[in-house]
Amino acid sequence: MIRERRNEDLDRLCELLDELDDHAHVLGRRQPRDWLQEVDAECSWVFDQAPVRVAPTRNVVGHVQIHPPPNARWVRDVAAQTSRQVDELLVIRRLFVKPAKHDHGIARYLLKESVKHIETRGSLPVLDPDDLAFIPPSLCTKLGFREFQTEDDTPNPLARAK
C-alpha cells in the first residue's frame, strides 16, 4: 500500500538506497537522508508491504516524491515545448524501489499513482532528470513519458505530454 512517508521511515529508506547499484552516481556526495529531505515536497510517499496503516514497518520497499518545479533551465524548456506555464508542471522525483522480484511492478504502481495525482490537479507530470537512473526506461515509455531536449547540461527530462 502507498502511504505518506514518516520520519521513522527514513532509516529504512537509507538502507534501501544502499542496495541500489547506481545510488552513488545519483546521490553524489550527499548523504541518503539529506538527499531524501533536500526539497520540501508536496507529497512524499512510501510503498509499505505491510497491511498496517498505524505504524511504520520494516516492510517499506519503495519511495516517491512530488514537488513543484525548481527554478532551472530544463523546467522552462519543458514548459515552452509543452505550451504550459512553469507552475503547471509537477516533478516526480526520488522514485526508487528495493531490488527484488516484483520491483518493476511496485515502481510502476508508485509512478502511476503519482501521475494520477498530478493529472487530477490539471498539472503536467515531469520526471526529475537527476533521478532517472533509478527508473526503468521501459516503464517510462509504457506510461507515456517522452524525452524533451534542453539547453543546459542536465540529462534530458521526461514529461508525460502528447
Secondary structure, 3 states (H helix, E strand, C coil): CEEECCHHHHHHHHHHHHHCCCHHHHHCCCCHHHHHHCCCCCEEEEEECCCCCCCCCCCEEEEEEEECCCCCHHHHHHHHHCCCCHHHEEEEEEEEECCCCCHHHHHHHHHHHHHHHHHHCCCEEEECHHHHHHCCHHHHHHCCCEECCCCCCCCCCEECCC
